[in-house]
Amino acid sequence: MILAGLREADQELEDWEFQPRTGFERSSMRAFHEAIFMKERWGQVHTYSLEFSADEVRMIVAGLREADRKLEDWEFQTRTGSERSSMRSFHDDILAALNRAEQ
């Protein structure tokens, strides 16, 4: 879901709206996506127990939010591989954990 959210935010947002909507530069999100993708691709990620910085978690939250906002219901599961309700729940859980950690 993380990779799908980052990918869809990158694909769906126009250049002019990317940074204002996500809070991140497109190049930063692309580099982050690629770093996770390469670890998964080469079998280095099996349980997904990766450590992320607070900014990286914010990037994940932004990617999930924008994928949810931009994709139509009919294309959502095909493009992300997840049910919209599952992605929303995952987004909410990550955001709640981030908010608790920052308090």
ABEGO torsion letter per residue (X at the ends): XAAAAAAAAAAABBAAAAAAAAGBBAAAAAAAAAAAAAAAAAGABAAGBBBBBAAAAAAAAAAAAAAAAABBAAAAAAAAGBBAAAAAAAAAAAAAAAAAAAX
